[in-house]
Protein backbone atom coordinates (compact mmCIF):
# COMPACT_ATOMS: atom_id res chain seq x y z
CA UNK A 1 0.00 0.00 0.00
CA UNK A 2 1.21 3.53 -0.79
CA UNK A 3 2.30 5.63 2.18
CA UNK A 4 0.48 8.97 2.01
CA UNK A 5 2.09 12.16 3.28
CA UNK A 6 -0.87 12.95 5.52
CA UNK A 7 -1.87 11.00 8.58
CA UNK A 8 -5.06 11.19 10.60
CA UNK A 9 -6.72 14.62 10.55
CA UNK A 10 -6.78 16.23 14.01
CA UNK A 11 -10.08 17.59 15.24
CA UNK A 12 -9.18 21.25 15.84
CA UNK A 13 -11.46 24.26 15.97
CA UNK A 14 -11.12 25.78 12.48
CA UNK A 15 -11.02 29.37 11.29
CA UNK A 16 -13.60 29.79 8.56
CA UNK A 17 -12.46 31.06 5.15
CA UNK A 18 -14.04 31.07 1.72
CA UNK A 19 -12.03 29.53 -1.09
CA UNK A 20 -12.80 28.64 -4.69
CA UNK A 21 -11.08 25.55 -6.06
CA UNK A 22 -10.85 24.31 -9.61
CA UNK A 23 -13.12 21.31 -10.16
CA UNK A 24 -10.14 19.06 -10.98
CA UNK A 25 -8.50 19.92 -7.65
CA UNK A 26 -11.72 19.17 -5.78
CA UNK A 27 -11.93 15.77 -7.52
CA UNK A 28 -8.31 15.12 -6.46
CA UNK A 29 -9.16 16.04 -2.86
CA UNK A 30 -12.11 13.64 -2.90
CA UNK A 31 -9.88 10.84 -4.27
CA UNK A 32 -7.15 11.64 -1.72
CA UNK A 33 -9.70 11.59 1.09
CA UNK A 34 -10.92 8.17 -0.04
CA UNK A 35 -7.33 6.83 -0.16
CA UNK A 36 -6.57 8.34 3.25
CA UNK A 37 -9.73 6.78 4.71
CA UNK A 38 -8.68 3.37 3.42
CA UNK A 39 -5.14 3.79 4.80
CA UNK A 40 -6.02 5.14 8.24
CA UNK A 41 -9.42 3.50 8.77
CA UNK A 42 -10.74 6.96 9.71
CA UNK A 43 -13.43 8.56 7.57
CA UNK A 44 -12.30 11.94 6.26
CA UNK A 45 -15.80 13.18 5.54
CA UNK A 46 -15.65 16.49 3.72
CA UNK A 47 -12.51 16.54 1.56
CA UNK A 48 -12.14 20.25 2.32
CA UNK A 49 -10.77 19.14 5.72
CA UNK A 50 -7.65 17.97 3.88
CA UNK A 51 -6.61 21.44 2.74
CA UNK A 52 -5.27 22.75 6.07
CA UNK A 53 -3.13 19.68 6.87
CA UNK A 54 -1.81 19.67 3.30
CA UNK A 55 -0.83 23.34 3.49
CA UNK A 56 0.73 22.80 6.94
CA UNK A 57 2.73 19.86 5.59
CA UNK A 58 3.81 21.86 2.55
CA UNK A 59 5.02 24.77 4.70
CA UNK A 60 6.75 22.46 7.19
CA UNK A 61 8.74 20.75 4.44
CA UNK A 62 9.58 23.83 2.34
CA UNK A 63 13.29 24.37 2.94
CA UNK A 64 13.33 27.73 1.18
CA UNK A 65 10.59 29.01 3.46
CA UNK A 66 12.43 27.70 6.53
CA UNK A 67 15.59 29.57 5.47
CA UNK A 68 13.63 32.74 4.70
CA UNK A 69 11.91 32.53 8.07
CA UNK A 70 15.29 32.44 9.86
CA UNK A 71 16.59 35.59 8.13
CA UNK A 72 16.34 38.52 10.56
CA UNK A 73 14.10 41.30 9.38
CA UNK A 74 15.59 44.76 9.05
N, C-alpha and C positions, 0 to 999 in steps of 0.2 A: 504494500500500500504506500502511496506517496505521502511524504511528510509535509504537511502544510506549514506555512510560516506563522499562522495564527493558531493560538490555542483556544481554550474555553473563553467565552466573552464574559468579563466581570459585570455584575449587576450594579452599576454606579448610577447616581442621579445625573441625568444628562442636562446639558444646556441646549435649548432648542434653537435651531437655525433652519433657514429655508435654503434649499439647494436644488438646482436643476441638473439632472444627469442625462447624458445621451442614452437612448434606449439600449444600445449595445452594451454600455457599461452596466446598466441595471440588470440586463440578462446575465452578464458575467457575475455580478454580485449574487444573484439568485443561484446560479450554478455553484459558486464558491460556497455559499451557505449550505447547500445540499451536501457538498463534499465534506465540509467541516462537520456537519451533523453526523454523517456516517462515521467520520474518524473519531470524534469525541463522544458520540452517543448522546450529545446534548442538542436539543432542537434550537436552531438559531432564531426561528420565527421570522421577523421582518429583516430582510437582507440589508436594510439601511443601517442596522446595528453593527454591521461589519466595517463601516466607513471609519469610525473613530479609531478602533484598534489598528486598522490598516495604516492610517495616517500616523498614529503613534509609532508603529513599527518602522515605517519609512523614515521618520525623523530620527528615531533612535539609532538607525543603522546608516545614516547619511554622514559619512566621514567629513565631507566638505562643510556641512552645517556644524558639526562638532568643532572643527577647527575655527570656523568663523565665530562661533559662540564664545570661544576662549580668548579671542582677540579683544584687548581692552578698548573701550570706546573713548574717543577723545573728547 
